[in-house]
Amino acid sequence: MLYNDNHRKQWRRDLRNNATEAEQRLWFALRKRNLGGYKFRRQYGVGKYIIDFFCPERRLAVEVDGGQHYEPIQQCCDEERTTFLKTHDIRVVRVTNAEVMNDLSAVLEKILEAAKSPLS
């Protein structure tokens, strides 16, 4: 199963229940079609990966990266994830925790611009 595999359901639930402050803040701005009328889901499974936020209608993944994403091993894993998502026609927008916490409006503009861009 490519989307929301039942074997990872508890893991997705745990991630939702233990979201970072930045993820919570961004979710509040994205939920209930608050951004451009687009429906976003959080902690959405695609293959073996769990995406922080996903807009199925626009095939757009939004990843909120903390400090660990600057480590070389994690950067390699992130590149692998992005490549996998791109092979399934899913575009990826990456933002940092700091960006969400310090300039949420710029983050939302970046996401909205990506959501409005034509699908390939």
N, CA, C and O atoms as CSV, one atom per row, in Angstrom:
chain,resi,resn,atom,element,x,y,z
A,1,MET,N,N,0.850,-1.177,0.000
A,1,MET,CA,C,0.000,0.000,0.000
A,1,MET,C,C,0.897,1.241,0.000
A,1,MET,O,O,1.802,1.358,0.827
A,2,LEU,N,N,0.647,2.145,-0.910
A,2,LEU,CA,C,1.481,3.340,-1.027
A,2,LEU,C,C,1.084,4.415,-0.018
A,2,LEU,O,O,1.952,5.093,0.532
A,3,TYR,N,N,-0.203,4.577,0.229
A,3,TYR,CA,C,-0.653,5.666,1.104
A,3,TYR,C,C,-1.215,5.138,2.423
A,3,TYR,O,O,-2.042,4.226,2.446
A,4,ASN,N,N,-0.746,5.734,3.517
A,4,ASN,CA,C,-1.239,5.447,4.868
A,4,ASN,C,C,-1.359,3.958,5.177
A,4,ASN,O,O,-2.420,3.469,5.566
A,5,ASP,N,N,-0.268,3.264,4.997
A,5,ASP,CA,C,-0.171,1.836,5.316
A,5,ASP,C,C,-0.612,1.600,6.761
A,5,ASP,O,O,-0.151,2.286,7.674
A,6,ASN,N,N,-1.501,0.634,6.963
A,6,ASN,CA,C,-2.022,0.359,8.309
A,6,ASN,C,C,-0.944,-0.059,9.298
A,6,ASN,O,O,-1.116,0.113,10.504
A,7,HIS,N,N,0.167,-0.606,8.806
A,7,HIS,CA,C,1.245,-1.028,9.701
A,7,HIS,C,C,1.924,0.150,10.388
A,7,HIS,O,O,2.584,-0.026,11.412
A,8,ARG,N,N,1.768,1.343,9.835
A,8,ARG,CA,C,2.394,2.541,10.410
A,8,ARG,C,C,1.370,3.481,11.048
A,8,ARG,O,O,1.695,4.620,11.382
A,9,LYS,N,N,0.163,3.016,11.213
A,9,LYS,CA,C,-0.908,3.866,11.739
A,9,LYS,C,C,-0.577,4.397,13.137
A,9,LYS,O,O,-0.745,5.588,13.399
A,10,GLN,N,N,-0.116,3.536,14.024
A,10,GLN,CA,C,0.213,3.975,15.382
A,10,GLN,C,C,1.382,4.957,15.370
A,10,GLN,O,O,1.396,5.919,16.139
A,11,TRP,N,N,2.353,4.718,14.507
A,11,TRP,CA,C,3.499,5.619,14.388
A,11,TRP,C,C,3.033,7.014,13.954
A,11,TRP,O,O,3.487,8.017,14.504
A,12,ARG,N,N,2.126,7.079,12.967
A,12,ARG,CA,C,1.590,8.366,12.517
A,12,ARG,C,C,0.833,9.048,13.654
A,12,ARG,O,O,0.958,10.257,13.853
A,13,ARG,N,N,0.065,8.286,14.382
A,13,ARG,CA,C,-0.686,8.838,15.509
A,13,ARG,C,C,0.261,9.386,16.575
A,13,ARG,O,O,0.038,10.471,17.112
A,14,ASP,N,N,1.316,8.635,16.876
A,14,ASP,CA,C,2.300,9.098,17.868
A,14,ASP,C,C,2.965,10.395,17.419
A,14,ASP,O,O,3.185,11.295,18.229
A,15,LEU,N,N,3.286,10.491,16.131
A,15,LEU,CA,C,3.898,11.718,15.617
A,15,LEU,C,C,2.945,12.902,15.736
A,15,LEU,O,O,3.373,14.007,16.069
A,16,ARG,N,N,1.660,12.685,15.467
A,16,ARG,CA,C,0.679,13.767,15.622
A,16,ARG,C,C,0.576,14.199,17.078
A,16,ARG,O,O,0.499,15.390,17.379
A,17,ASN,N,N,0.574,13.224,17.976
A,17,ASN,CA,C,0.424,13.531,19.399
A,17,ASN,C,C,1.665,14.151,20.022
A,17,ASN,O,O,1.583,14.768,21.085
A,18,ASN,N,N,2.810,13.994,19.373
A,18,ASN,CA,C,4.067,14.525,19.895
A,18,ASN,C,C,4.701,15.524,18.929
A,18,ASN,O,O,5.924,15.575,18.792
A,19,ALA,N,N,3.876,16.302,18.274
A,19,ALA,CA,C,4.361,17.269,17.287
A,19,ALA,C,C,5.217,18.339,17.962
A,19,ALA,O,O,4.995,18.701,19.117
A,20,THR,N,N,6.195,18.831,17.213
A,20,THR,CA,C,7.011,19.925,17.724
A,20,THR,C,C,6.159,21.195,17.769
A,20,THR,O,O,5.082,21.261,17.176
A,21,GLU,N,N,6.658,22.184,18.475
A,21,GLU,CA,C,5.945,23.461,18.556
A,21,GLU,C,C,5.776,24.071,17.166
A,21,GLU,O,O,4.725,24.628,16.850
A,22,ALA,N,N,6.813,23.963,16.342
A,22,ALA,CA,C,6.734,24.497,14.979
A,22,ALA,C,C,5.678,23.751,14.158
A,22,ALA,O,O,4.908,24.374,13.428
A,23,GLU,N,N,5.640,22.428,14.276
A,23,GLU,CA,C,4.631,21.648,13.548
A,23,GLU,C,C,3.228,22.021,14.005
A,23,GLU,O,O,2.323,22.143,13.181
A,24,GLN,N,N,3.039,22.200,15.294
A,24,GLN,CA,C,1.727,22.596,15.816
A,24,GLN,C,C,1.313,23.962,15.275
A,24,GLN,O,O,0.165,24.170,14.880
A,25,ARG,N,N,2.253,24.868,15.265
A,25,ARG,CA,C,1.960,26.218,14.786
A,25,ARG,C,C,1.601,26.210,13.304
A,25,ARG,O,O,0.652,26.873,12.885
A,26,LEU,N,N,2.362,25.459,12.514
A,26,LEU,CA,C,2.074,25.387,11.086
A,26,LEU,C,C,0.754,24.666,10.836
A,26,LEU,O,O,-0.015,25.069,9.963
A,27,TRP,N,N,0.485,23.608,11.589
A,27,TRP,CA,C,-0.772,22.880,11.412
A,27,TRP,C,C,-1.962,23.787,11.676
A,27,TRP,O,O,-2.960,23.719,10.958
A,28,PHE,N,N,-1.874,24.630,12.689
A,28,PHE,CA,C,-2.978,25.542,12.990
A,28,PHE,C,C,-3.254,26.459,11.795
A,28,PHE,O,O,-4.405,26.814,11.542
A,29,ALA,N,N,-2.200,26.845,11.058
A,29,ALA,CA,C,-2.356,27.719,9.898
A,29,ALA,C,C,-2.848,26.969,8.657
A,29,ALA,O,O,-3.471,27.567,7.780
A,30,LEU,N,N,-2.570,25.661,8.578
A,30,LEU,CA,C,-2.939,24.882,7.385
A,30,LEU,C,C,-4.292,24.185,7.506
A,30,LEU,O,O,-4.967,23.965,6.501
A,31,ARG,N,N,-4.685,23.842,8.712
A,31,ARG,CA,C,-5.882,23.012,8.888
A,31,ARG,C,C,-7.147,23.747,8.465
A,31,ARG,O,O,-7.161,24.970,8.322
A,32,LYS,N,N,-8.182,22.989,8.273
A,32,LYS,CA,C,-9.509,23.508,7.911
A,32,LYS,C,C,-9.485,24.383,6.661
A,32,LYS,O,O,-10.232,25.355,6.553
A,33,ARG,N,N,-8.616,24.023,5.722
A,33,ARG,CA,C,-8.514,24.740,4.449
A,33,ARG,C,C,-8.192,26.224,4.643
A,33,ARG,O,O,-8.610,27.062,3.844
A,34,ASN,N,N,-7.454,26.542,5.699
A,34,ASN,CA,C,-7.103,27.932,6.002
A,34,ASN,C,C,-6.166,28.557,4.978
A,34,ASN,O,O,-6.142,29.780,4.843
A,35,LEU,N,N,-5.402,27.760,4.261
A,35,LEU,CA,C,-4.434,28.304,3.309
A,35,LEU,C,C,-4.933,28.085,1.883
A,35,LEU,O,O,-4.831,26.986,1.337
A,36,GLY,N,N,-5.463,29.132,1.300
A,36,GLY,CA,C,-5.886,29.088,-0.102
A,36,GLY,C,C,-7.009,28.115,-0.394
A,36,GLY,O,O,-7.277,27.814,-1.558
A,37,GLY,N,N,-7.670,27.618,0.634
A,37,GLY,CA,C,-8.745,26.654,0.446
A,37,GLY,C,C,-8.265,25.233,0.201
A,37,GLY,O,O,-9.066,24.352,-0.111
A,38,TYR,N,N,-6.955,25.002,0.339
A,38,TYR,CA,C,-6.394,23.669,0.106
A,38,TYR,C,C,-6.495,22.807,1.357
A,38,TYR,O,O,-6.278,23.282,2.471
A,39,LYS,N,N,-6.822,21.551,1.161
A,39,LYS,CA,C,-6.927,20.582,2.257
A,39,LYS,C,C,-5.558,19.966,2.500
A,39,LYS,O,O,-4.958,19.388,1.594
A,40,PHE,N,N,-5.071,20.094,3.726
A,40,PHE,CA,C,-3.818,19.469,4.119
A,40,PHE,C,C,-4.102,18.399,5.150
A,40,PHE,O,O,-5.026,18.515,5.955
A,41,ARG,N,N,-3.303,17.369,5.111
A,41,ARG,CA,C,-3.342,16.303,6.114
A,41,ARG,C,C,-1.996,16.308,6.812
A,41,ARG,O,O,-0.983,16.684,6.221
A,42,ARG,N,N,-1.985,15.895,8.061
A,42,ARG,CA,C,-0.696,15.860,8.767
A,42,ARG,C,C,-0.297,14.431,9.075
A,42,ARG,O,O,-1.137,13.553,9.274
A,43,GLN,N,N,1.015,14.225,9.110
A,43,GLN,CA,C,1.603,12.902,9.339
A,43,GLN,C,C,0.960,11.880,8.414
A,43,GLN,O,O,0.324,10.921,8.851
A,44,TYR,N,N,1.147,12.117,7.134
A,44,TYR,CA,C,0.534,11.312,6.085
A,44,TYR,C,C,1.565,10.327,5.537
A,44,TYR,O,O,2.682,10.716,5.195
A,45,GLY,N,N,1.194,9.078,5.456
A,45,GLY,CA,C,2.116,8.046,4.991
A,45,GLY,C,C,2.142,7.916,3.479
A,45,GLY,O,O,1.101,7.835,2.826
A,46,VAL,N,N,3.361,7.897,2.932
A,46,VAL,CA,C,3.573,7.619,1.511
A,46,VAL,C,C,4.726,6.625,1.455
A,46,VAL,O,O,5.867,6.956,1.777
A,47,GLY,N,N,4.410,5.409,1.043
A,47,GLY,CA,C,5.429,4.358,1.060
A,47,GLY,C,C,5.910,4.144,2.489
A,47,GLY,O,O,5.109,4.055,3.420
A,48,LYS,N,N,7.224,4.065,2.650
A,48,LYS,CA,C,7.772,3.856,3.992
A,48,LYS,C,C,7.983,5.165,4.750
A,48,LYS,O,O,8.489,5.155,5.872
A,49,TYR,N,N,7.601,6.282,4.150
A,49,TYR,CA,C,7.830,7.591,4.747
A,49,TYR,C,C,6.548,8.183,5.325
A,49,TYR,O,O,5.439,7.872,4.890
A,50,ILE,N,N,6.739,9.042,6.312
A,50,ILE,CA,C,5.617,9.797,6.875
A,50,ILE,C,C,5.935,11.271,6.656
A,50,ILE,O,O,6.934,11.792,7.151
A,51,ILE,N,N,5.065,11.922,5.908
A,51,ILE,CA,C,5.233,13.332,5.550
A,51,ILE,C,C,4.577,14.182,6.637
A,51,ILE,O,O,3.494,13.853,7.122
A,52,ASP,N,N,5.237,15.273,7.014
A,52,ASP,CA,C,4.676,16.146,8.044
A,52,ASP,C,C,3.296,16.661,7.628
A,52,ASP,O,O,2.329,16.526,8.379
A,53,PHE,N,N,3.204,17.253,6.429
A,53,PHE,CA,C,1.936,17.779,5.918
A,53,PHE,C,C,1.837,17.439,4.436
A,53,PHE,O,O,2.827,17.493,3.707
A,54,PHE,N,N,0.624,17.085,3.999
A,54,PHE,CA,C,0.439,16.680,2.614
A,54,PHE,C,C,-0.877,17.224,2.096
A,54,PHE,O,O,-1.917,17.105,2.744
A,55,CYS,N,N,-0.814,17.825,0.909
A,55,CYS,CA,C,-2.009,18.292,0.207
A,55,CYS,C,C,-2.206,17.361,-0.991
A,55,CYS,O,O,-1.553,17.536,-2.020
A,56,PRO,N,N,-3.102,16.370,-0.868
A,56,PRO,CA,C,-3.296,15.401,-1.951
A,56,PRO,C,C,-3.733,16.051,-3.268
A,56,PRO,O,O,-3.294,15.642,-4.343
A,57,GLU,N,N,-4.589,17.050,-3.178
A,57,GLU,CA,C,-5.117,17.720,-4.366
A,57,GLU,C,C,-3.996,18.324,-5.219
A,57,GLU,O,O,-4.069,18.309,-6.447
A,58,ARG,N,N,-2.966,18.853,-4.564
A,58,ARG,CA,C,-1.868,19.506,-5.280
A,58,ARG,C,C,-0.598,18.667,-5.282
A,58,ARG,O,O,0.437,19.107,-5.782
A,59,ARG,N,N,-0.672,17.444,-4.720
A,59,ARG,CA,C,0.480,16.530,-4.679
A,59,ARG,C,C,1.691,17.242,-4.078
A,59,ARG,O,O,2.791,17.217,-4.630
A,60,LEU,N,N,1.450,17.880,-2.924
A,60,LEU,CA,C,2.459,18.722,-2.289
A,60,LEU,C,C,2.736,18.244,-0.870
A,60,LEU,O,O,1.832,18.146,-0.041
A,61,ALA,N,N,4.001,17.952,-0.612
A,61,ALA,CA,C,4.454,17.573,0.726
A,61,ALA,C,C,5.161,18.764,1.351
A,61,ALA,O,O,5.928,19.462,0.687
A,62,VAL,N,N,4.899,18.991,2.628
A,62,VAL,CA,C,5.591,20.041,3.371
A,62,VAL,C,C,6.305,19.363,4.532
A,62,VAL,O,O,5.686,18.700,5.364
A,63,GLU,N,N,7.620,19.544,4.569
A,63,GLU,CA,C,8.445,18.961,5.629
A,63,GLU,C,C,8.991,20.079,6.508
A,63,GLU,O,O,9.550,21.055,6.007
A,64,VAL,N,N,8.827,19.932,7.815
A,64,VAL,CA,C,9.359,20.895,8.777
A,64,VAL,C,C,10.588,20.259,9.407
A,64,VAL,O,O,10.497,19.254,10.112
A,65,ASP,N,N,11.732,20.860,9.140
A,65,ASP,CA,C,13.007,20.278,9.557
A,65,ASP,C,C,13.566,20.950,10.809
A,65,ASP,O,O,13.658,22.174,10.893
A,66,GLY,N,N,13.931,20.121,11.766
A,66,GLY,CA,C,14.617,20.592,12.968
A,66,GLY,C,C,16.119,20.505,12.773
A,66,GLY,O,O,16.591,20.203,11.677
A,67,GLY,N,N,16.864,20.767,13.824
A,67,GLY,CA,C,18.318,20.799,13.774
A,67,GLY,C,C,18.962,19.517,13.302
A,67,GLY,O,O,20.021,19.557,12.675
A,68,GLN,N,N,18.347,18.367,13.590
A,68,GLN,CA,C,18.933,17.090,13.195
A,68,GLN,C,C,19.035,16.952,11.677
A,68,GLN,O,O,19.802,16.124,11.185
A,69,HIS,N,N,18.285,17.737,10.944
A,69,HIS,CA,C,18.299,17.638,9.485
A,69,HIS,C,C,19.548,18.262,8.871
A,69,HIS,O,O,19.743,18.192,7.658
A,70,TYR,N,N,20.387,18.865,9.692
A,70,TYR,CA,C,21.649,19.431,9.202
A,70,TYR,C,C,22.790,18.429,9.320
A,70,TYR,O,O,23.893,18.689,8.839
A,71,GLU,N,N,22.539,17.299,9.948
A,71,GLU,CA,C,23.548,16.257,10.072
A,71,GLU,C,C,23.692,15.537,8.727
A,71,GLU,O,O,22.691,15.287,8.055
A,72,PRO,N,N,24.929,15.198,8.325
A,72,PRO,CA,C,25.142,14.560,7.010
A,72,PRO,C,C,24.310,13.297,6.792
A,72,PRO,O,O,23.780,13.091,5.700
A,73,ILE,N,N,24.190,12.469,7.794
A,73,ILE,CA,C,23.405,11.228,7.633
A,73,ILE,C,C,21.939,11.560,7.378
A,73,ILE,O,O,21.304,10.959,6.511
A,74,GLN,N,N,21.404,12.516,8.133
A,74,GLN,CA,C,20.000,12.894,7.962
A,74,GLN,C,C,19.783,13.570,6.616
A,74,GLN,O,O,18.743,13.371,5.988
A,75,GLN,N,N,20.754,14.371,6.161
A,75,GLN,CA,C,20.630,15.014,4.856
A,75,GLN,C,C,20.537,13.966,3.748
A,75,GLN,O,O,19.777,14.125,2.793
A,76,CYS,N,N,21.311,12.903,3.886
A,76,CYS,CA,C,21.263,11.812,2.917
A,76,CYS,C,C,19.879,11.155,2.923
A,76,CYS,O,O,19.311,10.880,1.866
A,77,CYS,N,N,19.348,10.911,4.113
A,77,CYS,CA,C,18.006,10.312,4.237
A,77,CYS,C,C,16.938,11.238,3.652
A,77,CYS,O,O,16.001,10.782,2.997
A,78,ASP,N,N,17.088,12.545,3.895
A,78,ASP,CA,C,16.133,13.515,3.348
A,78,ASP,C,C,16.168,13.527,1.827
A,78,ASP,O,O,15.123,13.613,1.181
A,79,GLU,N,N,17.360,13.442,1.252
A,79,GLU,CA,C,17.489,13.401,-0.207
A,79,GLU,C,C,16.833,12.147,-0.762
A,79,GLU,O,O,16.162,12.197,-1.792
A,80,GLU,N,N,17.027,11.020,-0.081
A,80,GLU,CA,C,16.412,9.755,-0.507
A,80,GLU,C,C,14.892,9.867,-0.466
A,80,GLU,O,O,14.204,9.426,-1.388
A,81,ARG,N,N,14.376,10.453,0.599
A,81,ARG,CA,C,12.928,10.641,0.752
A,81,ARG,C,C,12.391,11.533,-0.359
A,81,ARG,O,O,11.381,11.208,-0.984
A,82,THR,N,N,13.059,12.654,-0.606
A,82,THR,CA,C,12.622,13.584,-1.643
A,82,THR,C,C,12.621,12.915,-3.014
A,82,THR,O,O,11.689,13.102,-3.796
A,83,THR,N,N,13.647,12.147,-3.304
A,83,THR,CA,C,13.720,11.423,-4.573
A,83,THR,C,C,12.556,10.445,-4.701
A,83,THR,O,O,11.925,10.362,-5.754
A,84,PHE,N,N,12.272,9.706,-3.633
A,84,PHE,CA,C,11.150,8.765,-3.642
A,84,PHE,C,C,9.837,9.495,-3.921
A,84,PHE,O,O,9.044,9.064,-4.758
A,85,LEU,N,N,9.617,10.594,-3.219
A,85,LEU,CA,C,8.374,11.342,-3.392
A,85,LEU,C,C,8.257,11.886,-4.814
A,85,LEU,O,O,7.183,11.844,-5.414
A,86,LYS,N,N,9.357,12.392,-5.344
A,86,LYS,CA,C,9.332,12.925,-6.706
A,86,LYS,C,C,9.005,11.836,-7.725
A,86,LYS,O,O,8.347,12.110,-8.729
A,87,THR,N,N,9.458,10.605,-7.480
A,87,THR,CA,C,9.137,9.517,-8.412
A,87,THR,C,C,7.651,9.195,-8.396
A,87,THR,O,O,7.141,8.557,-9.317
A,88,HIS,N,N,6.951,9.636,-7.347
A,88,HIS,CA,C,5.498,9.452,-7.258
A,88,HIS,C,C,4.764,10.771,-7.509
A,88,HIS,O,O,3.629,10.963,-7.073
A,89,ASP,N,N,5.441,11.674,-8.223
A,89,ASP,CA,C,4.858,12.972,-8.619
A,89,ASP,C,C,4.383,13.803,-7.433
A,89,ASP,O,O,3.357,14.478,-7.503
A,90,ILE,N,N,5.141,13.743,-6.352
A,90,ILE,CA,C,4.845,14.564,-5.177
A,90,ILE,C,C,5.959,15.596,-5.052
A,90,ILE,O,O,7.139,15.256,-4.968
A,91,ARG,N,N,5.559,16.859,-5.042
A,91,ARG,CA,C,6.520,17.945,-4.881
A,91,ARG,C,C,6.781,18.148,-3.394
A,91,ARG,O,O,5.909,17.885,-2.566
A,92,VAL,N,N,7.982,18.614,-3.055
A,92,VAL,CA,C,8.367,18.758,-1.654
A,92,VAL,C,C,8.797,20.194,-1.374
A,92,VAL,O,O,9.614,20.768,-2.094
A,93,VAL,N,N,8.229,20.757,-0.312
A,93,VAL,CA,C,8.656,22.056,0.206
A,93,VAL,C,C,9.239,21.792,1.587
A,93,VAL,O,O,8.588,21.187,2.439
A,94,ARG,N,N,10.467,22.247,1.805
A,94,ARG,CA,C,11.116,22.086,3.105
A,94,ARG,C,C,11.241,23.441,3.776
A,94,ARG,O,O,11.669,24.418,3.162
A,95,VAL,N,N,10.867,23.486,5.028
A,95,VAL,CA,C,11.036,24.679,5.847
A,95,VAL,C,C,11.656,24.242,7.168
A,95,VAL,O,O,11.574,23.072,7.541
A,96,THR,N,N,12.268,25.172,7.864
A,96,THR,CA,C,12.880,24.840,9.148
A,96,THR,C,C,11.963,25.240,10.292
A,96,THR,O,O,11.061,26.063,10.130
A,97,ASN,N,N,12.212,24.644,11.447
A,97,ASN,CA,C,11.484,25.037,12.649
A,97,ASN,C,C,11.630,26.537,12.887
A,97,ASN,O,O,10.662,27.221,13.222
A,98,ALA,N,N,12.854,27.042,12.710
A,98,ALA,CA,C,13.126,28.466,12.946
A,98,ALA,C,C,12.299,29.343,12.002
A,98,ALA,O,O,11.757,30.364,12.426
A,99,GLU,N,N,12.199,28.957,10.735
A,99,GLU,CA,C,11.394,29.736,9.791
A,99,GLU,C,C,9.939,29.791,10.239
A,99,GLU,O,O,9.315,30.852,10.209
A,100,VAL,N,N,9.400,28.647,10.653
A,100,VAL,CA,C,7.998,28.600,11.092
A,100,VAL,C,C,7.800,29.482,12.329
A,100,VAL,O,O,6.819,30.220,12.422
A,101,MET,N,N,8.721,29.400,13.255
A,101,MET,CA,C,8.571,30.141,14.513
A,101,MET,C,C,8.832,31.639,14.347
A,101,MET,O,O,8.224,32.450,15.045
A,102,ASN,N,N,9.732,32.015,13.430
A,102,ASN,CA,C,10.135,33.416,13.311
A,102,ASN,C,C,9.446,34.188,12.195
A,102,ASN,O,O,9.345,35.413,12.263
A,103,ASP,N,N,8.971,33.491,11.172
A,103,ASP,CA,C,8.349,34.184,10.038
A,103,ASP,C,C,7.310,33.283,9.375
A,103,ASP,O,O,7.468,32.873,8.225
A,104,LEU,N,N,6.260,32.986,10.109
A,104,LEU,CA,C,5.220,32.080,9.627
A,104,LEU,C,C,4.588,32.584,8.332
A,104,LEU,O,O,4.279,31.786,7.448
A,105,SER,N,N,4.394,33.883,8.210
A,105,SER,CA,C,3.748,34.406,7.000
A,105,SER,C,C,4.585,34.107,5.756
A,105,SER,O,O,4.025,33.793,4.705
A,106,ALA,N,N,5.908,34.199,5.852
A,106,ALA,CA,C,6.772,33.873,4.706
A,106,ALA,C,C,6.692,32.389,4.376
A,106,ALA,O,O,6.699,32.009,3.205
A,107,VAL,N,N,6.617,31.555,5.398
A,107,VAL,CA,C,6.475,30.105,5.189
A,107,VAL,C,C,5.157,29.806,4.476
A,107,VAL,O,O,5.121,29.015,3.534
A,108,LEU,N,N,4.091,30.433,4.926
A,108,LEU,CA,C,2.781,30.207,4.303
A,108,LEU,C,C,2.766,30.695,2.857
A,108,LEU,O,O,2.152,30.059,2.000
A,109,GLU,N,N,3.429,31.810,2.577
A,109,GLU,CA,C,3.527,32.293,1.197
A,109,GLU,C,C,4.263,31.283,0.323
A,109,GLU,O,O,3.858,31.015,-0.808
A,110,LYS,N,N,5.341,30.729,0.854
A,110,LYS,CA,C,6.140,29.733,0.125
A,110,LYS,C,C,5.297,28.492,-0.180
A,110,LYS,O,O,5.340,27.970,-1.293
A,111,ILE,N,N,4.542,28.029,0.795
A,111,ILE,CA,C,3.687,26.851,0.611
A,111,ILE,C,C,2.576,27.148,-0.383
A,111,ILE,O,O,2.296,26.336,-1.265
A,112,LEU,N,N,1.945,28.304,-0.247
A,112,LEU,CA,C,0.847,28.666,-1.146
A,112,LEU,C,C,1.340,28.806,-2.582
A,112,LEU,O,O,0.665,28.376,-3.517
A,113,GLU,N,N,2.511,29.404,-2.757
A,113,GLU,CA,C,3.088,29.535,-4.098
A,113,GLU,C,C,3.314,28.153,-4.714
A,113,GLU,O,O,3.018,27.937,-5.889
A,114,ALA,N,N,3.834,27.231,-3.928
A,114,ALA,CA,C,4.060,25.868,-4.428
A,114,ALA,C,C,2.737,25.177,-4.741
A,114,ALA,O,O,2.630,24.461,-5.737
A,115,ALA,N,N,1.730,25.387,-3.896
A,115,ALA,CA,C,0.426,24.751,-4.110
A,115,ALA,C,C,-0.234,25.274,-5.380
A,115,ALA,O,O,-0.905,24.523,-6.088
A,116,LYS,N,N,-0.047,26.553,-5.668
A,116,LYS,CA,C,-0.672,27.146,-6.852
A,116,LYS,C,C,0.070,26.822,-8.138
A,116,LYS,O,O,-0.494,26.950,-9.225
A,117,SER,N,N,1.327,26.404,-8.033
A,117,SER,CA,C,2.106,26.124,-9.240
A,117,SER,C,C,1.524,24.924,-9.982
A,117,SER,O,O,0.962,24.020,-9.363
A,118,PRO,N,N,1.659,24.916,-11.311
A,118,PRO,CA,C,1.074,23.839,-12.115
A,118,PRO,C,C,1.673,22.466,-11.748
A,118,PRO,O,O,2.858,22.350,-11.438
A,119,LEU,N,N,0.840,21.465,-11.792
A,119,LEU,CA,C,1.305,20.097,-11.596
A,119,LEU,C,C,2.024,19.649,-12.848
A,119,LEU,O,O,1.682,20.061,-13.957
A,120,SER,N,N,3.029,18.797,-12.663
A,120,SER,CA,C,3.785,18.348,-13.850
A,120,SER,C,C,3.085,17.203,-14.541
A,120,SER,O,O,3.575,16.700,-15.552
